């Protein structure tokens, strides 16, 4: 990859829905839905102006929902196994089709998606979609698959709890009976024998907090004794590979792989290699929550990027909300040392609470230090979530999820922050508040810097905290300082997780100069966020002075060719004059 991926995640159902009178739990006719065609060239160019390189279109595949599309030959879902009115984007009903909610003309829904892919490419960005390999909706049926493709489960032996030839796991002779209402009479949902539920719930009686709207797929692992049956290649493997190739052939440039660790590593090793043989540019992103398997999913599985949620995200959130020490960030880069270029960092996504929500920071302005660390600590990918750059607070109870600080994935809804910016398809800052305008500009500035500055995009990392723990000008619990270096450029980055400003005199160790081959001396420098220029010492034994505003950051850049040896006489005289 010739650039650091900056990913913009958006849910089309919500993104271009301009209805300002949505009701909690409302139907499609009440609340409406955003459309793929609504994501026009102007909107895409506005997204790109943030420094975005990839757009992740979340929830575009057809999934179980309560809306009725039987007039278009789409089987109606039973509402008792649908979460919310709009349904979960991760309860896939047809891997080969597009959610009809997103189409202006339902029969043209795949063509409308293909047109969106083309528009995104024309805007200079790549396309990512979800690949959901672990589970499907409780009733899966494809009406868009190629004629050679058979549905999951069509040849299963349902009397077998496990068979390597089955696509699903069964609980023989048991009726599916979760602890939620399945209805009565003709409207009841009946499943016999019961299939295992998506979150590895191998009983007929999942609870409300289980993924009762989904069915676990069988990849040849006998969940009852742990044995593996990968030869011959399981039918599920071949079916999933066909799906990946189908979308790659339509111009999709990457797959965010949902709950990747719930699928055998051997499948990923086989499937990713097979896709890249035909589509070498396609990237694979793993949703993972275990640092212990990071390296195997990269080195064996073949993933390009992994969620660094349980490492960096959780630490940044802890600094913000739980009085974690900023010094713990040192442990974050140590955890991923050698693989940091494969990390995908974020402050928000559809699973997490909004940064500006009352459940998290409560103030979007406080995001700057977290954003700088998350986007600049490594050469891996950075992701933001629609409306994050506007300070979306998720302050409403939209329906199924309730008021939980997240933006719903289960409901038909609309976001005021997005409506202000998108302005019915004519994006501008005219309707944004002053605060929203400032925040979006700050996000754009920081994110664009990630690729403009090659030391950030491709350079080496050096932590400066170990020589500054006893520095009285730095509070290691609230401030963090590091360097990025490439060839003839060095960047010193400092952040402040505090409501108080600080004047830092950062110690620069001799080892940094030796390892990164930085000449020592005095040079004119630029602070890239404020555009402030200053002549500074960059040398062992000469503290590097940095001023940080509350919840602020500084990014000082020096070109090595501009570094001149320190004239000790002049420097000493200057120091004496300053003291007087």
Secondary structure as GFF3:
##gff-version 3
##sequence-region A 1 580
A	DSSP	beta_strand	6	11	.	.	.	ID=ss1
A	DSSP	alpha_helix	12	15	.	.	.	ID=ss2
A	DSSP	alpha_helix	28	31	.	.	.	ID=ss3
A	DSSP	three_ten_helix	36	38	.	.	.	ID=ss4
A	DSSP	alpha_helix	41	48	.	.	.	ID=ss5
A	DSSP	beta_strand	54	58	.	.	.	ID=ss6
A	DSSP	beta_strand	61	63	.	.	.	ID=ss7
A	DSSP	three_ten_helix	70	72	.	.	.	ID=ss8
A	DSSP	three_ten_helix	79	81	.	.	.	ID=ss9
A	DSSP	beta_strand	92	98	.	.	.	ID=ss10
A	DSSP	three_ten_helix	100	102	.	.	.	ID=ss11
A	DSSP	three_ten_helix	106	108	.	.	.	ID=ss12
A	DSSP	alpha_helix	109	122	.	.	.	ID=ss13
A	DSSP	beta_strand	126	131	.	.	.	ID=ss14
A	DSSP	beta_strand	135	137	.	.	.	ID=ss15
A	DSSP	beta_strand	170	175	.	.	.	ID=ss16
A	DSSP	three_ten_helix	185	187	.	.	.	ID=ss17
A	DSSP	beta_strand	192	195	.	.	.	ID=ss18
A	DSSP	beta_strand	214	216	.	.	.	ID=ss19
A	DSSP	alpha_helix	235	249	.	.	.	ID=ss20
A	DSSP	beta_strand	254	257	.	.	.	ID=ss21
A	DSSP	three_ten_helix	260	262	.	.	.	ID=ss22
A	DSSP	alpha_helix	265	278	.	.	.	ID=ss23
A	DSSP	beta_strand	283	286	.	.	.	ID=ss24
A	DSSP	three_ten_helix	291	293	.	.	.	ID=ss25
A	DSSP	alpha_helix	294	299	.	.	.	ID=ss26
A	DSSP	beta_strand	305	307	.	.	.	ID=ss27
A	DSSP	pi_helix	309	313	.	.	.	ID=ss28
A	DSSP	alpha_helix	314	321	.	.	.	ID=ss29
A	DSSP	three_ten_helix	326	328	.	.	.	ID=ss30
A	DSSP	alpha_helix	329	335	.	.	.	ID=ss31
A	DSSP	three_ten_helix	340	342	.	.	.	ID=ss32
A	DSSP	beta_strand	343	346	.	.	.	ID=ss33
A	DSSP	three_ten_helix	364	366	.	.	.	ID=ss34
A	DSSP	alpha_helix	367	376	.	.	.	ID=ss35
A	DSSP	beta_strand	381	385	.	.	.	ID=ss36
A	DSSP	three_ten_helix	388	390	.	.	.	ID=ss37
A	DSSP	alpha_helix	416	422	.	.	.	ID=ss38
A	DSSP	three_ten_helix	423	425	.	.	.	ID=ss39
A	DSSP	alpha_helix	434	452	.	.	.	ID=ss40
A	DSSP	alpha_helix	454	457	.	.	.	ID=ss41
A	DSSP	beta_strand	460	463	.	.	.	ID=ss42
A	DSSP	three_ten_helix	465	467	.	.	.	ID=ss43
A	DSSP	beta_strand	479	486	.	.	.	ID=ss44
A	DSSP	beta_strand	489	496	.	.	.	ID=ss45
A	DSSP	beta_strand	502	506	.	.	.	ID=ss46
A	DSSP	alpha_helix	510	516	.	.	.	ID=ss47
A	DSSP	beta_strand	521	527	.	.	.	ID=ss48
A	DSSP	beta_strand	532	538	.	.	.	ID=ss49
A	DSSP	beta_strand	544	548	.	.	.	ID=ss50
A	DSSP	beta_strand	553	559	.	.	.	ID=ss51
A	DSSP	three_ten_helix	560	562	.	.	.	ID=ss52
A	DSSP	alpha_helix	568	579	.	.	.	ID=ss53
###
